[in-house]
Amino acid sequence: LLCENCTTEHGKTPALKDHNIITLHDLKNPNSRSQYTQAEYCPKHTDQSMTFYCQPCAKLVCRECTITEHQPGLNHNLQDVSNVAQKYKKELQTLLDKTKNTADALEKTDSVVDKELTNITTNCETLRKEIREHFANLRAKLDKAEQDINNKLDGMEKSRKEPLLKKKQ
């Protein structure tokens, strides 16, 4: 317990900056107690920490609740919270490992998909260029063929008109 001046100075000291100072009021108040302790306190029996886990109910319960509401038997299977915590911790670690493996696999898949998307874009751009060149070549051939036919037509026109023009003169 610290006076107001000591509390102020305590907060200014760099080595103590992460400390939590608890007032006497906080210690006496069951509602604020959970801020300063890791133990969960029973909402019905505020002076009791919840040290048991009722398996079927999936609830933390205090010693008082094991007598009043969660009596061991067919409907309630009580276990020490630390044992249950270790069990769930192992299960959670297993799930976390699986999740990490899945995340890694998804990242690899995402990378492969990104590469494929890039390849598709590159291939399509290359094909578009080849198509443009091919059709430009075809247009050039068509233009030349048109020119050749027009030249032949001009030649035919001239050869047919010349004798008539000579007769007309």
C-alpha positions as CSV (number, residue, x, y, z in Angstrom):
1,L,0.0,0.0,0.0
2,L,1.4,3.4,-1.0
3,C,0.4,6.9,-0.2
4,E,-0.5,9.3,-3.0
5,N,3.1,10.8,-3.2
6,C,4.7,7.4,-3.3
7,T,2.3,6.2,-5.9
8,T,3.3,9.3,-8.1
9,E,7.0,8.7,-7.6
10,H,6.6,4.9,-8.2
11,G,5.0,5.7,-11.6
12,K,7.9,8.0,-12.6
13,T,10.6,5.4,-12.0
14,P,11.5,3.7,-15.3
15,A,12.2,0.3,-13.8
16,L,8.8,0.3,-12.2
17,K,6.7,1.7,-15.0
18,D,5.0,-1.7,-15.8
19,H,3.9,-2.3,-12.2
20,N,0.3,-2.1,-11.3
21,I,-0.5,-0.4,-8.0
22,I,-3.5,-1.9,-6.2
23,T,-5.5,0.2,-3.8
24,L,-7.0,-1.2,-0.6
25,H,-10.4,-0.5,-2.1
26,D,-9.5,-2.6,-5.1
27,L,-8.4,-5.5,-2.9
28,K,-11.7,-5.4,-1.0
29,N,-13.8,-5.1,-4.1
30,P,-14.5,-8.5,-5.7
31,N,-15.4,-6.9,-9.1
32,S,-12.0,-5.3,-9.6
33,R,-10.0,-8.3,-8.2
34,S,-9.9,-10.1,-11.5
35,Q,-7.9,-7.2,-13.0
36,Y,-5.0,-8.0,-10.8
37,T,-5.0,-11.8,-10.5
38,Q,-5.1,-14.6,-13.0
39,A,-7.6,-16.6,-11.0
40,E,-11.2,-16.3,-12.0
41,Y,-13.7,-15.6,-9.2
42,C,-17.1,-17.1,-9.0
43,P,-19.9,-14.6,-9.9
44,K,-22.2,-16.2,-7.3
45,H,-19.6,-16.8,-4.6
46,T,-17.4,-13.8,-5.0
47,D,-14.8,-14.9,-2.4
48,Q,-14.3,-18.2,-4.1
49,S,-11.9,-18.7,-7.0
50,M,-13.1,-21.1,-9.7
51,T,-10.8,-24.1,-9.4
52,F,-12.9,-26.8,-11.0
53,Y,-14.2,-27.4,-14.5
54,C,-17.5,-29.1,-15.0
55,Q,-17.0,-31.2,-18.2
56,P,-20.7,-31.6,-19.4
57,C,-21.6,-28.0,-18.6
58,A,-18.3,-26.7,-20.0
59,K,-18.1,-24.2,-17.2
60,L,-15.6,-23.2,-14.5
61,V,-17.0,-23.5,-11.0
62,C,-15.8,-22.8,-7.5
63,R,-15.7,-25.2,-4.5
64,E,-19.1,-23.9,-3.3
65,C,-20.7,-24.5,-6.7
66,T,-19.5,-28.1,-6.6
67,I,-21.7,-28.5,-3.5
68,T,-24.7,-26.5,-4.5
69,E,-25.2,-26.7,-8.4
70,H,-22.5,-29.0,-9.8
71,Q,-22.5,-32.0,-7.5
72,P,-20.4,-34.9,-9.0
73,G,-22.5,-37.6,-10.6
74,L,-24.2,-38.4,-13.9
75,N,-24.8,-34.8,-14.9
76,H,-21.6,-33.3,-13.7
77,N,-18.0,-34.5,-14.1
78,L,-15.7,-32.2,-12.2
79,Q,-12.0,-31.9,-12.9
80,D,-9.2,-29.8,-11.5
81,V,-8.9,-26.7,-13.7
82,S,-5.1,-27.0,-14.0
83,N,-5.5,-30.6,-15.5
84,V,-8.1,-29.4,-17.9
85,A,-6.1,-26.4,-18.8
86,Q,-3.1,-28.6,-19.7
87,K,-5.3,-30.9,-21.8
88,Y,-6.8,-28.0,-23.7
89,K,-3.4,-26.3,-24.0
90,K,-2.1,-29.4,-25.8
91,E,-5.2,-29.6,-28.0
92,L,-4.9,-25.9,-28.8
93,Q,-1.2,-26.3,-29.6
94,T,-2.0,-29.1,-32.0
95,L,-4.7,-27.0,-33.6
96,L,-2.3,-24.1,-33.8
97,D,0.4,-26.3,-35.5
98,K,-2.2,-27.6,-38.0
99,T,-3.3,-24.0,-38.6
100,K,0.3,-22.9,-39.2
101,N,0.8,-25.8,-41.6
102,T,-2.4,-24.9,-43.5
103,A,-1.4,-21.2,-43.6
104,D,2.0,-22.2,-45.0
105,A,0.3,-24.4,-47.6
106,L,-2.0,-21.6,-48.5
107,E,0.9,-19.1,-48.9
108,K,2.7,-21.6,-51.2
109,T,-0.5,-22.1,-53.2
110,D,-1.0,-18.3,-53.3
111,S,2.5,-18.0,-54.6
112,V,1.9,-20.6,-57.3
113,V,-1.3,-18.9,-58.3
114,D,0.4,-15.6,-58.6
115,K,3.1,-17.1,-60.8
116,E,0.5,-18.7,-63.0
117,L,-1.4,-15.5,-63.3
118,T,1.8,-13.7,-64.3
119,N,2.5,-16.5,-66.9
120,I,-1.0,-16.3,-68.3
121,T,-0.7,-12.5,-68.7
122,T,2.7,-12.8,-70.3
123,N,1.6,-15.6,-72.7
124,C,-1.5,-13.7,-73.7
125,E,0.5,-10.5,-74.4
126,T,2.9,-12.5,-76.5
127,L,0.1,-14.2,-78.4
128,R,-1.7,-10.8,-79.0
129,K,1.6,-9.4,-80.5
130,E,1.9,-12.5,-82.8
131,I,-1.8,-12.2,-83.8
132,R,-1.3,-8.4,-84.6
133,E,1.8,-9.3,-86.7
134,H,0.1,-12.1,-88.5
135,F,-3.0,-10.0,-89.4
136,A,-0.7,-7.1,-90.4
137,N,1.1,-9.5,-92.7
138,L,-2.3,-10.7,-94.1
139,R,-3.4,-7.1,-94.7
140,A,-0.2,-6.4,-96.5
141,K,-0.7,-9.4,-98.7
142,L,-4.3,-8.4,-99.4
143,D,-3.3,-4.8,-100.1
144,K,-0.7,-6.1,-102.6
145,A,-3.2,-8.5,-104.2
146,E,-5.7,-5.7,-104.5
147,Q,-3.0,-3.5,-106.1
148,D,-2.0,-6.3,-108.5
149,I,-5.7,-6.8,-109.5
150,N,-6.3,-3.1,-109.9
151,N,-3.1,-2.9,-112.1
152,K,-4.3,-5.8,-114.3
153,L,-7.7,-4.1,-114.5
154,D,-6.1,-0.8,-115.5
155,G,-4.1,-2.7,-118.1
156,M,-7.2,-4.4,-119.4
157,E,-9.1,-1.1,-119.5
158,K,-6.3,0.6,-121.4
159,S,-6.0,-2.3,-123.9
160,R,-9.7,-2.2,-124.6
161,K,-10.0,1.5,-124.9
162,E,-7.0,2.1,-127.1
163,P,-8.4,0.5,-130.2
164,L,-11.6,2.3,-129.8
165,L,-9.9,5.6,-129.2
166,K,-7.9,5.1,-132.4
167,K,-11.0,4.4,-134.4
168,K,-12.7,7.5,-133.0
169,Q,-9.9,9.8,-134.1
